[in-house]
Amino acid sequence: MEHVRWLSQPTLQRPLMVAAFTGWNDAADAASNSVRHLVEAWHAQPLAEIDPEEFTDFATVRPHVRLTPEQRRTIVWPTVGVWSASTPGGDVILLLGPEPALRWRLFTDQLIGIARRFDVSMVLTLGALLADVPHSRPVQLIGTATEQDVIDRFDLQRSRYEGPTGIVGVVHDACTRADLSSASLWAAVPAYASQVPSPKASLALVERACEIIGTPAPTARLQAESHDYDTRVTAFVSDDNDLVGYVSRLESLADSGELDDDFDYDEVDDDDDDDDDDSVGGELGPEHEVNSDDLMAEVERFLRDQEGGK
C-alpha cells in the first residue's frame, strides 16, 4: 500500500466497504452522489487517500486551482478518498474518487490492502447505467455477485456479463483473487436525461446499500431532491413533442406491465426508521430491485457503447 496516505487509524469491527467511482460507471452521477451523500449524512471521518499520481491522466481528469482565505493559489488533485463511519448496522468504509486511468491492477492492490488492514467483511460497489426507462416511475436496480452465499443472503443474482468493463469489474476480480466477498448494485437512469444528475437513482442505491449494511438509510434530503428532479425533467421533456411522446409510451408500457414482462420485481423493504424520515407513514416509495436478463442486457449494452465511444 505504498500509494495510500493514512489520515487516521480508527478501530473498526469487520466493516463493510462501499465504493463508487466517477466516470465510466456513473451515469447521471448517481453512484458517486450516493457515496458522497453517505459520507455527509454519517459525518464520516477521513481515513486515507490514494495518491493519484500513478493512476490518473491529469489531462483528462484535471486538478483544480483553489484560493485560500489568504488568496494563495493551491492545487486540489483528483484523489480517491476513503472515509470511515459507525452506523447502527455496523462500521462502514466509504471510498469515492475518479475512475483511475492507469495501472488498474496496482490501484486495486491499494484498495485490497485497505480492505485487509481493517478486515473488511465485504466490498459493495455502486454503479449506474443509461437505459430506456421513464424518469417518472420507480428506479430499477439490479444487484449481482458471484458467491452463492452472498447471492442468497442479499437476494442478488449471479453476474453473467462478458465484455468491456470499468474499474468496478476489475475491483470485483481483485476481490475474488483476494478471497474477499463482494457484490455490486446498479441503478438504471433515463437515457434521455443523461446530463441531469439523478438523486432519485442515488436514493434507490442508498436505500438498497443500507439494507445490505443493515442500517437505517438517511434519505430525507435525497427524497426532497428526487421530487425536484422529477419536476425538472418533466419540464424539459414537455418542451419537446417527440420526447413527450417517447416518455409517454415508456410510462404506458411500464404502467401496463409490458415493460415488466421479462422483469422479476422484488420490492425493497423499507426499514428506515431514521428521525430524518419526513415521509407520510414512514413509506419511502416503491423502489425496486430488478432481477432481470433485460436489465443485465442494458448493462452490457451500456458498457459496450461506452467502449465504442472512446
matplotlib code that plots the C-alpha trace (Angstrom):
import matplotlib.pyplot as plt

x = [0.0, 2.8, 0.4, -2.0, -1.7, -3.2, -5.1, -6.4, -6.2, -9.7, -10.7, -13.2, -15.1, -15.4, -16.5, -18.3, -16.7, -18.9, -17.1, -18.1, -16.1, -16.9, -16.8, -17.5, -19.7, -21.5, -24.4, -26.1, -23.6, -26.0, -23.4, -20.8, -23.5, -24.8, -21.4, -21.0, -24.4, -23.5, -20.2, -22.0, -25.1, -23.0, -20.4, -17.8, -14.2, -11.3, -9.4, -7.0, -6.2, -4.9, -2.2, -3.5, 0.0, 0.4, -3.2, -4.6, -4.4, -4.4, -5.1, -8.5, -9.3, -7.8, -6.7, -8.4, -6.9, -8.3, -7.7, -7.0, -8.6, -5.2, -5.7, -2.9, -3.3, -3.3, -3.9, -6.6, -5.7, -8.4, -7.7, -9.6, -10.7, -11.5, -13.7, -14.9, -18.2, -20.0, -23.7, -26.4, -25.8, -22.0, -18.8, -18.5, -15.6, -16.6, -14.4, -15.0, -13.0, -12.4, -12.0, -8.3, -6.9, -3.7, -2.3, -5.6, -4.0, -1.7, -4.7, -6.8, -3.8, -4.1, -7.9, -7.5, -4.7, -7.0, -9.7, -7.3, -5.9, -9.4, -10.6, -13.4, -16.3, -17.5, -16.9, -20.1, -19.7, -22.3, -22.8, -25.4, -26.2, -28.3, -31.5, -34.8, -36.7, -39.1, -38.0, -41.4, -41.5, -39.7, -35.9, -34.9, -32.0, -30.0, -27.7, -25.1, -22.5, -20.5, -20.6, -23.7, -23.9, -23.7, -26.4, -28.7, -28.1, -28.8, -31.2, -28.9, -28.4, -25.3, -23.3, -23.0, -21.6, -18.9, -17.4, -15.6, -15.5, -14.6, -12.8, -15.8, -15.3, -11.6, -12.2, -14.5, -11.9, -9.3, -11.8, -12.2, -8.5, -8.1, -10.8, -12.9, -16.7, -18.1, -21.4, -22.5, -25.6, -26.6, -29.3, -30.9, -31.4, -33.3, -31.1, -32.9, -31.9, -28.3, -26.9, -29.1, -27.7, -30.3, -30.9, -33.8, -31.3, -29.0, -31.9, -32.5, -28.9, -28.6, -31.7, -30.5, -27.0, -28.2, -30.4, -27.4, -25.4, -28.3, -28.7, -31.4, -30.9, -30.5, -33.0, -34.7, -32.6, -32.5, -36.3, -36.7, -34.1, -35.9, -39.1, -37.3, -35.6, -38.9, -40.2, -37.2, -37.0, -40.8, -40.4, -37.7, -39.5, -42.6, -40.7, -40.1, -43.1, -41.2, -39.8, -43.2, -44.5, -41.5, -41.7, -45.5, -45.0, -42.5, -44.8, -47.7, -45.7, -44.5, -48.0, -49.4, -46.7, -45.5, -42.0, -42.0, -42.9, -39.3, -38.6, -39.0, -39.5, -38.7, -39.8, -37.1, -38.5, -38.5, -36.7, -35.9, -36.9, -34.4, -35.7, -34.8, -37.6, -40.3, -42.4, -46.0, -46.4, -42.7, -43.1, -40.3, -41.9, -41.9, -38.2, -37.5, -34.6, -34.8, -33.6, -33.7, -32.0, -33.2, -31.6, -28.4, -28.5, -28.8, -25.7, -23.9, -25.1, -24.1, -20.6, -20.1, -21.5, -19.1, -16.2, -17.2, -17.3, -13.7]
y = [0.0, 2.4, 4.7, 5.1, 8.1, 7.4, 10.2, 8.3, 4.8, 4.1, 0.8, -0.8, -4.1, -6.1, -3.0, -3.3, -1.2, 0.8, 2.1, 4.3, 5.9, 8.9, 8.5, 5.3, 3.5, 6.6, 7.6, 10.8, 10.9, 8.5, 6.2, 8.8, 11.0, 8.0, 7.6, 11.4, 11.5, 8.8, 10.5, 13.7, 12.1, 9.9, 12.5, 10.0, 10.7, 10.9, 7.6, 7.7, 8.9, 7.0, 9.1, 9.9, 10.4, 6.8, 6.2, 9.4, 11.0, 14.6, 15.8, 14.0, 14.4, 17.8, 19.2, 22.4, 25.7, 27.0, 30.2, 30.0, 32.7, 34.4, 34.5, 32.0, 29.6, 25.9, 22.8, 20.3, 16.9, 14.4, 12.0, 8.8, 9.5, 6.9, 7.6, 5.5, 5.7, 3.8, 3.1, 1.2, -1.7, -1.7, 0.0, 1.1, 2.2, 4.6, 5.0, 7.6, 9.1, 9.3, 6.0, 5.5, 5.8, 3.9, 0.9, -0.6, -3.7, -1.7, 0.5, -2.4, -3.7, -0.4, -1.0, -4.6, -3.6, -1.2, -3.9, -6.4, -3.9, -3.4, -7.0, -5.8, -8.2, -7.4, -4.9, -3.4, -1.3, 1.1, 1.9, 3.5, 3.0, 4.6, 2.7, 3.1, 3.8, 6.7, 9.2, 9.3, 5.7, 3.8, 3.3, -0.1, -1.7, -4.8, -6.5, -9.0, -11.2, -14.3, -16.1, -18.2, -17.4, -13.7, -14.1, -16.0, -13.7, -10.5, -11.7, -10.9, -12.6, -14.1, -11.9, -13.4, -10.4, -10.8, -7.8, -4.5, -3.4, -0.5, -0.3, -1.8, -5.1, -5.0, -4.4, -7.4, -9.6, -8.4, -9.2, -12.7, -13.3, -12.0, -14.3, -11.3, -11.3, -8.6, -7.5, -4.8, -2.6, -0.9, 1.8, 2.4, 6.1, 7.5, 7.8, 11.0, 12.7, 11.5, 15.0, 15.6, 14.3, 11.8, 12.0, 9.6, 6.9, 7.8, 7.4, 3.9, 2.9, 4.4, 2.6, -0.8, -0.4, 0.5, -2.6, -4.7, -3.0, -3.5, 0.2, 2.8, 4.8, 8.6, 9.6, 12.9, 15.2, 12.7, 12.4, 16.2, 16.4, 13.5, 15.4, 18.4, 16.1, 14.7, 18.3, 19.5, 16.6, 16.7, 20.4, 19.9, 16.8, 19.0, 21.3, 18.6, 17.0, 14.0, 13.4, 13.8, 11.0, 8.8, 9.2, 8.8, 5.5, 4.3, 5.3, 3.4, 0.3, 0.5, 1.0, -1.8, -4.2, -4.7, -3.3, -5.7, -8.9, -10.1, -8.5, -10.1, -7.3, -7.8, -4.7, -3.4, -3.4, 0.0, -0.4, 3.2, 4.4, 7.3, 10.5, 12.3, 10.4, 13.0, 10.9, 10.1, 6.9, 6.2, 4.9, 5.8, 4.8, 1.7, 1.5, -1.9, -4.3, -5.9, -9.5, -9.5, -10.6, -7.5, -5.1, -7.1, -6.7, -3.0, -3.1, -4.9, -2.5, 0.5, -0.8, -1.7, 1.7, 3.4, 1.4, 2.3, 5.9, 6.1]
z = [0.0, -0.9, -2.6, 0.4, 2.7, 6.1, 7.8, 10.8, 12.5, 13.9, 15.4, 13.2, 13.6, 10.3, 8.3, 5.0, 2.3, -0.1, -3.2, -6.2, -9.0, -11.1, -14.9, -16.8, -14.3, -13.0, -15.3, -14.1, -11.2, -9.4, -7.9, -6.8, -5.3, -3.3, -1.6, -1.2, 0.5, 2.9, 3.8, 4.6, 6.3, 8.5, 9.3, 8.1, 9.2, 6.7, 6.8, 3.9, 0.4, -2.6, -4.2, -7.8, -9.3, -10.5, -11.6, -13.1, -16.6, -15.4, -19.0, -18.8, -15.1, -14.3, -11.0, -9.8, -8.6, -5.4, -3.5, 0.3, 2.6, 2.3, -1.5, -2.1, -5.0, -4.2, -6.3, -5.5, -7.0, -8.2, -5.3, -4.3, -0.8, 1.9, 5.0, 8.0, 9.8, 12.5, 11.9, 13.9, 11.5, 11.9, 10.8, 7.2, 5.0, 2.1, -0.9, -3.6, -6.4, -10.2, -12.1, -12.5, -16.0, -15.4, -13.7, -12.6, -11.0, -8.9, -8.0, -6.9, -4.8, -2.8, -2.3, -1.3, 1.1, 2.8, 3.0, 4.5, 7.0, 8.5, 8.0, 5.7, 5.6, 2.1, -0.7, -2.2, -5.4, -6.7, -10.4, -12.7, -16.4, -19.0, -20.1, -21.8, -18.5, -17.7, -15.0, -13.5, -12.4, -9.7, -10.2, -11.4, -9.5, -10.2, -7.7, -8.6, -7.0, -7.8, -4.5, -3.9, -0.2, -0.9, -3.6, -1.2, 1.8, 0.0, -2.7, -5.6, -8.9, -10.4, -12.8, -16.2, -18.0, -20.6, -22.4, -21.8, -18.1, -16.0, -12.7, -11.0, -12.8, -12.1, -8.4, -8.2, -9.9, -7.4, -4.5, -5.9, -6.2, -2.6, -1.3, -0.3, -0.7, -3.0, -4.6, -7.0, -7.2, -10.5, -11.0, -14.3, -15.2, -18.2, -21.3, -22.4, -19.1, -19.0, -18.4, -15.3, -12.0, -10.6, -6.9, -7.5, -8.6, -5.8, -3.3, -4.6, -4.3, -0.8, 0.4, -1.0, 0.2, 3.7, 3.6, 2.9, 5.6, 8.0, 9.0, 8.5, 5.4, 5.7, 2.9, 3.8, 1.6, -1.3, -1.2, -1.5, -4.3, -6.1, -6.2, -7.6, -10.2, -11.4, -11.7, -13.6, -16.0, -16.7, -17.5, -20.2, -21.6, -22.1, -24.3, -26.9, -28.5, -29.8, -26.3, -24.7, -26.9, -26.2, -22.4, -22.5, -24.4, -21.8, -19.0, -20.6, -21.1, -17.5, -16.1, -18.2, -17.1, -20.7, -19.8, -16.8, -18.7, -18.6, -15.2, -11.8, -9.3, -5.7, -3.8, -1.5, 2.1, 3.8, 7.2, 7.5, 11.0, 10.9, 12.5, 9.3, 7.5, 6.9, 4.6, 5.3, 7.4, 7.0, 3.5, 1.2, -2.0, -4.2, -5.2, -6.7, -7.3, -10.7, -11.2, -14.9, -18.0, -19.8, -17.3, -17.4, -21.2, -20.7, -18.5, -21.3, -23.9, -21.8, -21.2, -24.9, -26.0, -23.6, -25.0, -28.6, -27.7, -26.6]

ax = plt.figure().add_subplot(projection="3d")
ax.plot(x, y, z, "-o")
ax.set_aspect("equal")
plt.show()
